[in-house]
Amino acid sequence: MTLEDWLQHISSQHVRPIDLGLERVVRVAQAMGFTPGRDTTHPLISLGCTSILVGGTNGKGSTCATLESILLQAGYRVATYTSPHLNQFNERLRIEGQEIDDDALIQAFTRVEQSCGDTSLTYFEFTTLAIFDVIARAGVEVAILEIGLGGRLDAVNIVDADCSVLVSVDLDHQEFLGDTRERIGWEKAHIAKPGRPLICADPEPPSSIAEVVGAIGADLWQFGVDFNFQGDRQQWSWAGRGQRRNAMAYPALRGANQLLNASAALAALTALKDRIPVSQGAVRQGLAMVILPARFQVLPGQPAVVLDVAHNPHAAGVLAANLDQMGFFPKSVAVVGILAGKDAQEIFRRIGDRIDHWCLCSLEGPQTVGRARTAEALANALHEVLPQAGSSCFADPAEAYRHAVGMVGPNDRIVAFGSFLTIAALSSLRHVR
């Protein structure tokens, strides 16, 4: 079986694409022989290295990339697990900055299946256990692990992490996590582990986070209390418990929110300095070299093209603020595809009148089962919020993008955002202009 064969096979193993809960995934992990975690009161596993969990509504990928870049510059052997991917599944796991190869994944998938017995796993649970298997066998010193959805019942949360990071809390996946920030914060805060640091970078956290962390017995590091940053036009500085990082260049990742994400990463490294010490030089080099596609990514050339996987209202608000910092463009055309279940009206409201014309695209196909959304449905949501907005509907992101290119001149701007599937479909289309 090829990697693609395996992925198709795995996707048909469970009755529901999302089935939150740890009992099944822990059962299979134990059958695979993972080392138990240090917290014997909970059925957690160890990956045999220092582990960092990164959760939150938005900013997880940027925080993981920043941690990875700094730790690689510090000379550590690092594994980084993120999801979803843009172009190919291998992107989900990097060992020492390199995507994992097909053979390693296929061998791990085989080991997971041999351990399942009568237990069926979702696609995410199955692939997560396989990736944990690869990490445990790779002999890495640090594993950076992005939570998939929520926190308390997410498969990644079976790792007995040495530090957990909660980047932000806002409304998303309400059908699984609840419809208030308090409830969502409660779910996400459960990535905290007893006696270990929980870094919270949300400037206005719901009170449920402190309540959960206190009940678990974790060590809360709160932005604005236990760590903070300040900066001017040229440089920025960070201060936390017992450590300062002064006169640093701004992170290579674009966007006003990246200092908050970088601050969370530095707080985690400070909390773990006795386990994985990191020099100031490594921090500087790591911040300068961090790369992450599709997070306010501005492609070179003309017209300006912005790619961003902003697919919920909070992320759309951040994108809007970043667009405001780009300067003047005579015309801005958006290419947008958003899956069902996302609050499209609120997303459009956050972007507001920054867009002159909307090229709306359908997202339909095998990857969108139960989540498909047509361009026409998006148009209805758009005109509920912006009745006078000009819009066109297209069958797919590629068609929408080609139309947008024909609408703009060299001094104009195209803003492509929404689902990962939207940006993935556009990533190979740069040659069209």
C-alpha positions as CSV (number, residue, x, y, z in Angstrom):
1,M,0.0,0.0,0.0
2,T,1.2,3.5,-0.9
3,L,0.9,6.4,1.5
4,E,-2.2,7.6,-0.4
5,D,-3.7,4.0,-0.1
6,W,-3.1,4.1,3.6
7,L,-4.7,7.5,4.1
8,Q,-7.8,6.4,2.2
9,H,-8.0,3.2,4.2
10,I,-7.6,5.1,7.5
11,S,-10.4,7.6,6.6
12,S,-13.0,4.8,6.4
13,Q,-12.2,3.1,9.7
14,H,-14.6,5.0,12.1
15,V,-18.2,5.9,11.8
16,R,-17.7,9.6,12.5
17,P,-14.9,11.9,11.2
18,I,-14.7,13.6,14.6
19,D,-15.3,11.6,17.7
20,L,-13.8,13.4,20.7
21,G,-12.6,11.3,23.6
22,L,-9.3,9.7,24.9
23,E,-10.4,6.2,25.9
24,R,-10.0,4.5,22.5
25,V,-6.8,6.2,21.6
26,V,-5.2,5.5,25.0
27,R,-6.2,1.8,24.7
28,V,-4.4,1.5,21.3
29,A,-1.4,3.5,22.6
30,Q,-1.1,1.1,25.5
31,A,-1.3,-1.9,23.1
32,M,1.5,-0.3,21.0
33,G,3.7,-0.3,24.1
34,F,4.2,3.5,24.6
35,T,6.0,4.3,27.9
36,P,3.5,5.5,30.5
37,G,3.8,9.1,31.6
38,R,5.0,10.3,34.9
39,D,1.5,11.2,36.1
40,T,0.3,7.8,37.2
41,T,-3.2,9.1,38.1
42,H,-4.0,9.6,34.4
43,P,-3.5,7.2,31.5
44,L,-1.0,9.4,29.6
45,I,2.0,8.4,27.6
46,S,5.6,9.6,27.2
47,L,7.4,10.1,23.9
48,G,10.8,9.7,25.6
49,C,11.8,13.4,25.3
50,T,10.8,16.9,26.5
51,S,7.3,17.5,25.1
52,I,5.4,20.8,24.6
53,L,1.7,20.9,23.8
54,V,0.4,24.0,21.9
55,G,-3.3,24.7,21.9
56,G,-5.7,27.6,21.2
57,T,-8.1,28.9,18.7
58,N,-5.6,30.7,16.5
59,G,-1.8,31.2,16.6
60,K,-0.9,27.5,17.2
61,G,0.9,26.9,14.0
62,S,3.0,30.2,14.3
63,T,3.9,29.3,17.9
64,C,5.0,25.8,17.0
65,A,7.0,27.1,14.1
66,T,8.7,29.7,16.3
67,L,9.6,27.1,19.0
68,E,10.9,24.8,16.3
69,S,13.1,27.4,14.7
70,I,14.6,28.6,18.0
71,L,15.3,25.1,19.3
72,L,16.9,24.0,16.0
73,Q,19.2,27.0,16.2
74,A,20.0,26.0,19.7
75,G,21.2,22.6,18.4
76,Y,18.4,20.4,19.6
77,R,17.0,17.5,17.6
78,V,13.4,18.5,17.3
79,A,10.1,16.9,16.1
80,T,7.2,19.1,15.3
81,Y,3.7,17.8,14.7
82,T,1.0,20.2,13.3
83,S,-2.3,19.8,11.5
84,P,-3.9,20.1,9.1
85,H,-1.5,20.1,6.1
86,L,-1.6,22.3,3.0
87,N,-0.4,20.1,0.2
88,Q,0.7,16.7,1.4
89,F,0.2,14.7,4.6
90,N,4.0,14.5,5.2
91,E,4.0,18.2,6.2
92,R,2.3,17.2,9.5
93,L,5.6,15.9,10.9
94,R,9.0,17.4,10.7
95,I,12.1,15.9,12.2
96,E,15.0,18.4,12.4
97,G,13.0,20.6,10.1
98,Q,12.5,18.0,7.4
99,E,9.2,16.5,6.4
100,I,8.9,12.8,7.3
101,D,9.1,10.4,4.3
102,D,6.4,8.0,3.1
103,D,8.2,4.8,4.3
104,A,8.4,5.9,8.0
105,L,4.7,6.8,8.0
106,I,3.7,3.5,6.3
107,Q,5.6,1.5,8.8
108,A,4.0,3.4,11.7
109,F,0.5,3.0,10.2
110,T,1.1,-0.7,10.0
111,R,2.1,-0.8,13.7
112,V,-1.0,1.2,14.7
113,E,-3.3,-1.1,12.7
114,Q,-1.7,-4.2,14.2
115,S,-2.5,-2.8,17.7
116,C,-6.1,-1.7,17.2
117,G,-7.8,-5.1,17.7
118,D,-11.5,-4.4,17.9
119,T,-11.0,-0.6,18.5
120,S,-11.8,1.7,15.6
121,L,-10.1,5.1,15.4
122,T,-10.9,8.3,13.6
123,Y,-8.5,9.5,10.9
124,F,-7.0,12.0,13.3
125,E,-6.6,9.5,16.1
126,F,-5.0,6.9,13.9
127,T,-2.6,9.3,12.2
128,T,-1.7,10.9,15.5
129,L,-0.7,7.6,17.1
130,A,1.4,6.8,14.0
131,I,3.2,10.2,14.2
132,F,3.8,9.6,18.0
133,D,5.3,6.2,17.1
134,V,7.7,7.9,14.6
135,I,8.7,10.5,17.1
136,A,9.3,8.0,19.9
137,R,11.6,6.0,17.6
138,A,13.4,9.0,16.2
139,G,15.5,9.8,19.3
140,V,14.6,13.4,19.3
141,E,15.3,15.7,22.3
142,V,12.2,17.9,22.0
143,A,8.7,17.2,20.6
144,I,6.4,20.2,19.8
145,L,2.8,19.0,19.4
146,E,-0.1,21.0,18.2
147,I,-3.5,20.2,19.6
148,G,-6.0,19.4,16.8
149,L,-9.4,20.5,18.2
150,G,-10.2,21.8,21.7
151,G,-7.9,20.2,24.2
152,R,-9.5,18.1,26.9
153,L,-10.6,15.3,24.5
154,D,-8.1,15.8,21.7
155,A,-6.0,12.8,20.8
156,V,-2.7,14.8,21.2
157,N,-3.6,15.4,24.8
158,I,-2.6,11.8,25.8
159,V,1.0,13.0,25.9
160,D,2.3,13.7,29.4
161,A,3.7,17.1,28.4
162,D,6.4,19.0,30.3
163,C,4.9,22.3,29.3
164,S,1.6,23.4,27.7
165,V,0.9,26.6,25.8
166,L,-2.6,28.1,25.2
167,V,-2.1,30.8,22.6
168,S,-5.7,32.2,22.3
169,V,-9.3,31.5,23.1
170,D,-12.2,32.5,20.9
171,L,-15.3,31.1,19.3
172,D,-14.7,28.2,16.9
173,H,-16.0,24.6,16.6
174,Q,-18.9,25.6,18.9
175,E,-20.7,22.3,18.1
176,F,-18.0,20.4,19.9
177,L,-16.6,22.9,22.4
178,G,-19.5,25.1,23.5
179,D,-20.8,28.5,22.4
180,T,-19.1,30.8,24.9
181,R,-15.4,31.7,25.5
182,E,-15.8,30.5,29.1
183,R,-16.8,27.0,28.0
184,I,-14.3,26.9,25.2
185,G,-11.6,28.1,27.6
186,W,-12.5,25.3,30.0
187,E,-12.1,22.7,27.2
188,K,-8.8,24.1,26.0
189,A,-7.3,24.6,29.5
190,H,-7.3,20.8,30.1
191,I,-4.1,20.5,28.2
192,A,-2.5,21.6,31.5
193,K,-0.7,18.9,33.4
194,P,-0.2,18.7,37.2
195,G,2.8,20.5,38.5
196,R,3.9,21.7,35.1
197,P,3.6,25.1,33.4
198,L,0.6,26.2,31.4
199,I,1.5,29.3,29.3
200,C,-1.6,31.4,28.6
201,A,-0.9,34.2,26.0
202,D,-4.5,35.3,25.6
203,P,-4.5,39.0,26.8
204,E,-8.1,38.7,28.1
205,P,-8.5,35.0,29.1
206,P,-11.8,33.6,30.3
207,S,-11.9,33.0,34.0
208,S,-12.4,29.3,33.4
209,I,-8.7,28.9,32.4
210,A,-7.4,29.8,35.9
211,E,-10.1,27.7,37.5
212,V,-9.1,24.6,35.5
213,V,-5.4,25.1,36.0
214,G,-5.9,25.5,39.7
215,A,-8.0,22.3,39.9
216,I,-5.4,20.4,38.0
217,G,-2.5,21.8,40.0
218,A,-0.6,23.2,37.1
219,D,1.6,26.4,37.2
220,L,-0.2,29.2,35.3
221,W,2.0,31.7,33.4
222,Q,-0.4,34.5,32.4
223,F,0.5,37.1,29.7
224,G,0.6,40.5,31.3
225,V,1.3,39.0,34.7
226,D,4.1,36.5,34.4
227,F,5.5,37.6,31.1
228,N,5.2,40.5,28.7
229,F,6.8,42.3,25.8
230,Q,7.4,45.8,24.5
231,G,8.8,47.2,21.3
232,D,9.5,50.1,19.0
233,R,9.9,50.4,15.3
234,Q,13.3,48.7,15.2
235,Q,13.3,46.0,17.9
236,W,11.4,44.4,20.8
237,S,12.1,43.0,24.2
238,W,10.6,40.2,26.3
239,A,10.5,39.8,30.1
240,G,9.3,36.9,32.1
241,R,9.9,35.1,35.4
242,G,13.6,35.5,36.1
243,Q,14.7,36.2,32.5
244,R,14.8,39.0,30.0
245,R,15.4,38.9,26.3
246,N,16.4,42.4,25.1
247,A,17.0,44.2,21.7
248,M,15.6,41.5,19.5
249,A,14.7,41.9,15.8
250,Y,11.0,41.3,15.0
251,P,10.0,37.7,14.0
252,A,10.3,36.9,10.3
253,L,6.6,35.9,10.3
254,R,4.4,38.8,9.3
255,G,1.5,40.2,11.3
256,A,0.8,42.2,14.4
257,N,-0.2,39.1,16.3
258,Q,3.2,37.4,15.8
259,L,4.8,39.2,18.8
260,L,2.1,37.6,21.1
261,N,2.8,34.2,19.6
262,A,6.6,34.7,19.9
263,S,6.1,35.8,23.5
264,A,4.2,32.6,24.3
265,A,7.1,30.6,22.8
266,L,9.7,32.5,24.8
267,A,7.7,31.9,28.0
268,A,7.6,28.2,27.3
269,L,11.4,28.1,26.7
270,T,11.9,30.1,30.0
271,A,9.7,27.7,31.9
272,L,11.8,24.8,30.5
273,K,15.2,26.4,30.8
274,D,16.5,23.8,33.2
275,R,15.7,21.0,30.8
276,I,16.4,22.7,27.4
277,P,18.5,25.8,27.9
278,V,18.5,28.2,25.0
279,S,21.0,31.0,24.3
280,Q,20.1,34.5,23.3
281,G,21.9,33.9,20.0
282,A,19.7,31.0,19.3
283,V,16.6,33.1,20.0
284,R,17.7,35.8,17.7
285,Q,18.6,33.4,14.9
286,G,15.4,31.4,15.4
287,L,13.1,34.5,15.2
288,A,14.9,35.7,12.1
289,M,14.6,32.3,10.2
290,V,11.1,31.1,11.2
291,I,8.9,30.2,8.2
292,L,5.3,29.2,8.1
293,P,3.2,29.3,4.8
294,A,-0.2,30.8,4.6
295,R,-0.1,32.9,7.8
296,F,-0.4,36.4,6.4
297,Q,2.1,35.2,3.7
298,V,2.7,38.0,1.2
299,L,4.0,36.5,-2.1
300,P,6.7,38.4,-4.0
301,G,5.9,40.3,-7.1
302,Q,3.0,42.3,-8.4
303,P,0.1,42.5,-7.8
304,A,0.5,41.9,-4.1
305,V,-1.0,38.5,-3.1
306,V,-1.8,37.6,0.5
307,L,-2.4,34.0,1.6
308,D,-4.0,33.4,5.0
309,V,-5.8,30.4,6.6
310,A,-8.1,32.8,8.5
311,H,-11.2,30.6,8.8
312,N,-12.9,31.8,12.0
313,P,-14.0,35.3,13.2
314,H,-11.0,35.8,15.5
315,A,-8.5,35.0,12.8
316,A,-10.5,37.2,10.3
317,G,-10.2,40.2,12.8
318,V,-6.4,39.6,13.0
319,L,-6.2,39.5,9.2
320,A,-8.2,42.7,8.9
321,A,-5.7,44.5,11.2
322,N,-2.8,43.2,9.2
323,L,-4.3,44.3,5.9
324,D,-4.7,47.8,7.4
325,Q,-0.9,47.9,8.0
326,M,0.0,47.1,4.4
327,G,-0.6,50.6,3.0
328,F,-2.8,51.8,0.2
329,F,-3.9,49.7,-2.8
330,P,-6.3,51.1,-5.5
331,K,-8.2,47.8,-5.5
332,S,-8.4,44.7,-3.3
333,V,-10.0,41.5,-4.5
334,A,-10.7,38.6,-2.2
335,V,-10.7,34.9,-3.0
336,V,-12.6,33.1,-0.2
337,G,-13.7,29.6,0.5
338,I,-15.1,28.7,3.9
339,L,-16.4,25.3,5.1
340,A,-19.8,24.8,6.6
341,G,-20.0,25.2,10.4
342,K,-17.9,28.4,10.3
343,D,-19.6,31.7,11.1
344,A,-19.2,33.2,7.6
345,Q,-21.3,36.2,8.4
346,E,-19.1,37.2,11.3
347,I,-16.0,36.5,9.3
348,F,-17.2,38.9,6.5
349,R,-18.2,41.4,9.2
350,R,-14.7,41.4,10.6
351,I,-13.1,42.0,7.2
352,G,-15.7,44.7,6.5
353,D,-15.2,47.1,3.6
354,R,-11.5,46.4,3.0
355,I,-12.4,44.4,-0.1
356,D,-13.7,45.9,-3.3
357,H,-14.8,42.6,-4.9
358,W,-15.4,39.1,-3.5
359,C,-14.5,36.0,-5.6
360,L,-16.4,33.3,-3.6
361,C,-15.6,29.6,-4.2
362,S,-17.3,26.4,-3.4
363,L,-15.5,23.8,-1.3
364,E,-16.9,20.4,-2.2
365,G,-15.5,16.9,-2.6
366,P,-14.2,13.9,-0.6
367,Q,-12.4,16.1,1.9
368,T,-15.5,18.1,2.8
369,V,-18.0,15.3,3.6
370,G,-20.5,16.9,6.0
371,R,-18.7,20.3,5.7
372,A,-19.2,21.3,2.1
373,R,-20.3,24.9,1.4
374,T,-21.2,26.4,-2.0
375,A,-20.1,29.7,-3.3
376,E,-23.8,30.7,-3.5
377,A,-24.3,30.0,0.2
378,L,-21.2,32.2,1.0
379,A,-22.7,34.9,-1.2
380,N,-25.9,34.8,0.8
381,A,-23.9,35.2,4.1
382,L,-21.8,38.0,2.6
383,H,-24.8,40.0,1.5
384,E,-26.5,39.6,4.8
385,V,-23.6,41.6,6.3
386,L,-22.5,43.7,3.4
387,P,-25.6,44.2,1.2
388,Q,-23.8,46.4,-1.4
389,A,-20.7,44.2,-1.8
390,G,-19.8,43.1,-5.3
391,S,-19.3,39.4,-5.6
392,S,-18.9,36.5,-8.1
393,C,-19.3,32.8,-7.5
394,F,-17.0,30.0,-8.7
395,A,-16.9,26.3,-8.7
396,D,-13.5,26.0,-7.0
397,P,-10.6,28.1,-5.6
398,A,-8.5,27.9,-8.8
399,E,-11.3,29.3,-10.9
400,A,-11.9,32.1,-8.4
401,Y,-8.3,33.0,-8.2
402,R,-7.9,33.2,-12.0
403,H,-10.8,35.5,-12.2
404,A,-9.3,37.7,-9.4
405,V,-6.0,37.9,-11.3
406,G,-7.9,39.3,-14.4
407,M,-9.6,42.0,-12.2
408,V,-6.5,43.6,-10.8
409,G,-3.6,45.7,-12.0
410,P,0.1,45.5,-10.9
411,N,-0.5,48.0,-8.0
412,D,-3.6,46.2,-6.7
413,R,-4.0,43.4,-4.1
414,I,-5.5,39.9,-4.0
415,V,-6.4,38.6,-0.5
416,A,-6.9,34.8,-0.5
417,F,-8.2,33.4,2.8
418,G,-10.4,30.9,4.5
419,S,-10.1,27.2,4.8
420,F,-6.8,25.3,4.5
421,L,-8.4,23.7,1.5
422,T,-8.8,27.0,-0.2
423,I,-5.1,28.0,0.3
424,A,-3.9,24.5,-0.6
425,A,-5.7,24.7,-4.0
426,L,-4.0,28.0,-4.7
427,S,-0.5,27.2,-3.6
428,S,0.4,25.8,-7.0
429,L,-1.2,28.5,-9.1
430,R,1.4,31.3,-8.8
431,H,2.3,30.9,-12.4
432,V,-1.1,32.2,-13.7
433,R,-0.3,35.9,-13.4
